């Protein structure tokens, strides 16, 4: 595994969260605001990119690596890359073993990842990979380096999976501008401004103003569902435990 960015917690001590994504920039899109909020609360975390994103239409693996390092620094998290082939991701045991090693190394309490029903095949493969790797990481007799560890929950981001009803939403209103700044670290991938957009060859949906508008519209939609301005949505296979119902958001568009 390749490492970049300064650790937000010492490996082995156990982090609060891990976000696992198919490509650099995916986690920033589907839970960047949530990660910023968790960091503001003093939580430590790590980003795991399953591939380096080098097969993308715009930019290159080296450019994506520099952008990913800048984004991780802005988020205040550690970042690692498993080195699986971009565009050809599969839920293989070999790929799971790499992820299991990362899970055992960083010992996250919870994991964020793609929803299984997302359109991009790499995203669906990673969702399946995460589910199986999280379980296998807790098996004592598995021949993978590190002490057994099983995160308590896997939270699947309801980003482009628009037909999914979220289990919960996270208010990221205060973190919204920060999330946009993190996304702008990927100037090769997104429309940061007209001048920058012309610096990279290749046409993609992501590198348009309309895509960034769609990102905001989605956040506004989920924000409205919890009476907040912006929110990120997540789905969990298990019922979410609530220790104090009176602590749940009760204000109406504060």
C-alpha positions as CSV (number, residue, x, y, z in Angstrom):
1,X,0.0,0.0,0.0
2,X,1.2,3.5,-0.9
3,X,0.8,6.1,1.8
4,X,0.4,9.9,1.6
5,X,-0.6,12.7,3.9
6,X,0.1,13.1,7.5
7,X,-1.6,10.7,9.9
8,X,-4.6,12.0,11.8
9,X,-4.0,9.1,14.2
10,X,-1.2,6.7,14.7
11,X,-1.8,3.4,12.8
12,X,-2.6,0.6,15.2
13,X,-4.1,2.9,17.8
14,X,-7.5,2.7,16.1
15,X,-9.2,5.5,14.1
16,X,-12.8,6.5,14.3
17,X,-13.6,6.2,10.7
18,X,-12.4,4.8,7.4
19,X,-13.7,5.9,4.0
20,X,-13.1,3.4,1.2
21,X,-13.6,4.6,-2.4
22,X,-12.9,3.2,-5.9
23,X,-11.0,6.3,-7.0
24,X,-9.3,9.5,-5.6
25,X,-12.1,12.1,-5.4
26,X,-15.0,9.7,-4.8
27,X,-15.0,9.9,-1.0
28,X,-14.7,13.6,-1.2
29,X,-17.8,13.7,-3.3
30,X,-20.0,11.3,-1.3
31,X,-18.9,12.1,2.2
32,X,-16.5,15.0,2.2
33,X,-18.7,17.2,4.4
34,X,-19.2,14.4,6.9
35,X,-15.5,13.8,7.1
36,X,-14.9,17.5,7.8
37,X,-17.6,17.4,10.4
38,X,-16.0,14.4,12.1
39,X,-12.6,16.0,12.1
40,X,-14.1,19.1,13.7
41,X,-15.4,16.9,16.4
42,X,-11.9,15.6,17.0
43,X,-12.4,12.2,15.3
44,X,-9.5,10.6,13.5
45,X,-9.8,8.9,10.2
46,X,-8.2,7.4,7.0
47,X,-9.1,7.5,3.3
48,X,-8.5,4.3,1.3
49,X,-8.4,4.6,-2.5
50,X,-8.8,1.1,-4.1
51,X,-7.2,2.4,-7.3
52,X,-5.1,5.4,-8.3
53,X,-7.7,6.7,-10.8
54,X,-5.1,6.7,-13.6
55,X,-7.5,5.3,-16.2
56,X,-9.6,8.4,-16.1
57,X,-10.1,10.5,-19.3
58,X,-8.5,13.6,-17.9
59,X,-5.2,13.9,-16.0
60,X,-2.9,11.0,-15.1
61,X,-2.1,8.8,-12.1
62,X,0.7,11.2,-11.0
63,X,-1.6,14.2,-11.3
64,X,-4.4,12.4,-9.4
65,X,-1.9,11.4,-6.7
66,X,-0.9,15.1,-6.1
67,X,-4.5,16.1,-6.0
68,X,-5.4,13.3,-3.6
69,X,-2.6,14.3,-1.3
70,X,-3.8,17.9,-1.3
71,X,-7.4,16.8,-0.6
72,X,-6.3,14.5,2.3
73,X,-4.3,17.4,3.8
74,X,-7.4,19.7,3.6
75,X,-9.5,17.0,5.2
76,X,-6.8,16.3,7.9
77,X,-6.7,12.5,7.3
78,X,-4.3,9.8,6.4
79,X,-4.6,8.4,2.8
80,X,-3.5,5.1,1.4
81,X,-3.9,3.5,-2.1
82,X,-4.4,-0.2,-2.6
83,X,-3.1,-0.1,-6.1
84,X,-5.9,-2.1,-7.8
85,X,-6.3,-1.5,-11.6
86,X,-8.5,1.5,-12.3
87,X,-11.4,0.6,-14.6
88,X,-11.0,-3.1,-13.9
89,X,-11.9,-3.3,-10.2
90,X,-13.3,-6.6,-9.1
91,X,-14.3,-8.0,-5.7
92,X,-11.5,-10.6,-5.6
93,X,-9.9,-12.2,-2.6
94,X,-6.6,-10.7,-3.5
95,X,-8.1,-7.2,-3.4
96,X,-10.0,-8.0,-0.2
97,X,-6.7,-9.1,1.4
98,X,-5.2,-5.7,0.8
99,X,-8.2,-4.0,2.3
100,X,-8.3,-6.3,5.2
101,X,-4.7,-5.5,6.0
102,X,-5.6,-1.8,6.0
103,X,-8.6,-2.4,8.2
104,X,-6.4,-4.3,10.7
105,X,-3.8,-1.7,10.6
106,X,-6.0,1.3,11.2
107,X,-8.8,-0.4,13.2
108,X,-11.7,1.9,12.3
109,X,-14.9,2.0,14.3
110,X,-17.0,2.6,11.2
111,X,-16.5,2.4,7.4
112,X,-18.0,4.7,4.7
113,X,-18.2,3.5,1.1
114,X,-20.2,3.4,-2.1
115,X,-23.7,2.2,-2.3
116,X,-24.0,-1.2,-4.2
117,X,-26.5,0.1,-6.7
118,X,-24.3,2.9,-8.1
119,X,-23.9,3.0,-11.9
120,X,-20.1,2.9,-12.1
121,X,-19.1,-0.8,-12.1
122,X,-15.9,0.1,-10.1
123,X,-18.1,1.6,-7.3
124,X,-20.3,-1.5,-7.1
125,X,-17.3,-3.8,-7.0
126,X,-15.9,-1.8,-4.1
127,X,-19.2,-1.8,-2.2
128,X,-19.2,-5.6,-2.3
129,X,-15.5,-5.8,-1.5
130,X,-16.0,-3.6,1.6
131,X,-18.8,-5.7,2.9
132,X,-16.9,-9.0,2.7
133,X,-13.6,-7.6,3.8
134,X,-15.1,-6.0,6.9
135,X,-16.4,-9.4,8.0
136,X,-13.3,-11.3,7.1
137,X,-11.0,-8.8,8.9
138,X,-12.4,-10.1,12.2
139,X,-11.6,-13.7,11.5
140,X,-8.8,-14.9,13.8
141,X,-7.4,-17.6,11.6
142,X,-7.3,-15.6,8.4
143,X,-3.8,-15.5,6.9
144,X,-3.5,-11.7,6.6
145,X,-1.1,-9.5,8.6
146,X,-2.4,-7.8,11.7
147,X,-4.6,-8.6,14.6
148,X,-8.3,-9.4,13.8
149,X,-10.5,-6.3,13.8
150,X,-14.1,-5.9,12.6
151,X,-15.6,-2.4,12.3
152,X,-19.0,-2.0,14.0
153,X,-20.9,-0.6,11.0
154,X,-20.6,0.0,7.2
155,X,-22.4,3.1,6.0
156,X,-23.1,3.2,2.3
157,X,-23.3,6.7,0.8
158,X,-26.5,7.6,-1.0
159,X,-24.9,9.8,-3.6
160,X,-25.8,8.8,-7.2
161,X,-27.9,6.0,-5.9
162,X,-31.0,8.2,-6.1
163,X,-33.6,5.4,-5.8
164,X,-32.4,4.5,-2.3
165,X,-34.1,5.7,0.8
166,X,-31.4,6.9,3.3
167,X,-31.2,5.5,6.8
168,X,-29.9,8.8,8.0
169,X,-28.6,12.2,6.8
170,X,-25.7,14.3,8.2
171,X,-26.1,18.0,8.3
172,X,-23.1,19.5,6.5
173,X,-24.2,23.0,6.2
174,X,-21.3,24.4,8.1
175,X,-18.9,22.2,6.2
176,X,-20.3,22.9,2.7
177,X,-17.8,25.5,1.6
178,X,-15.0,23.4,3.0
179,X,-16.2,20.4,1.0
180,X,-16.2,22.5,-2.2
181,X,-12.6,23.5,-1.4
182,X,-11.6,19.9,-1.0
183,X,-13.3,18.9,-4.3
184,X,-11.5,21.8,-6.0
185,X,-8.2,20.1,-5.2
186,X,-9.1,17.8,-8.2
187,X,-8.8,20.5,-10.8
188,X,-8.1,17.8,-13.5
189,X,-11.4,16.2,-12.8
190,X,-13.9,18.9,-12.0
191,X,-14.8,22.3,-13.4
192,X,-12.9,24.6,-11.0
193,X,-13.0,27.6,-13.4
194,X,-13.0,28.1,-17.2
195,X,-9.3,28.7,-17.5
196,X,-8.3,25.6,-15.5
197,X,-10.8,23.5,-17.4
198,X,-8.9,24.2,-20.7
199,X,-5.7,23.0,-19.2
200,X,-6.7,19.3,-19.4
201,X,-7.7,17.4,-22.5
202,X,-10.8,15.2,-22.7
203,X,-14.5,15.8,-22.2
204,X,-16.3,14.3,-19.2
205,X,-19.6,15.0,-17.4
206,X,-17.6,15.7,-14.2
207,X,-15.6,18.5,-15.8
208,X,-18.7,20.7,-16.4
209,X,-20.4,23.4,-14.3
210,X,-23.6,21.4,-14.6
211,X,-22.1,18.5,-12.6
212,X,-21.1,20.8,-9.7
213,X,-24.6,22.2,-9.8
214,X,-25.9,18.7,-9.5
215,X,-23.7,18.0,-6.5
216,X,-25.2,21.1,-4.8
217,X,-28.8,20.2,-5.8
218,X,-28.4,16.7,-4.3
219,X,-27.0,18.1,-1.0
220,X,-29.9,20.7,-0.9
221,X,-32.4,17.9,-1.5
222,X,-31.2,15.8,1.4
223,X,-30.7,18.9,3.5
224,X,-34.4,19.7,3.0
225,X,-35.4,16.3,4.2
226,X,-33.8,17.0,7.6
227,X,-34.7,20.7,7.6
228,X,-31.2,21.8,7.0
229,X,-29.5,23.6,4.1
230,X,-27.1,20.9,3.0
231,X,-26.8,17.2,4.0
232,X,-25.1,14.0,3.0
233,X,-27.2,10.8,3.0
234,X,-26.2,7.3,4.1
235,X,-27.8,3.8,4.1
236,X,-27.1,1.0,6.5
237,X,-28.2,-2.6,6.3
238,X,-28.7,-2.7,10.1
239,X,-31.0,-0.6,12.2
240,X,-29.2,2.4,13.6
241,X,-29.2,2.6,17.4
242,X,-30.2,5.9,19.0
243,X,-29.1,6.3,22.6
244,X,-30.9,9.6,23.2
245,X,-33.9,10.4,20.9
246,X,-34.1,13.9,22.4
247,X,-30.7,14.7,21.1
248,X,-31.8,14.2,17.5
249,X,-32.2,17.4,15.4
250,X,-35.5,19.0,16.3
251,X,-35.0,22.6,15.0
252,X,-36.7,23.5,11.8
253,X,-34.3,25.2,9.4
254,X,-32.2,26.9,12.1
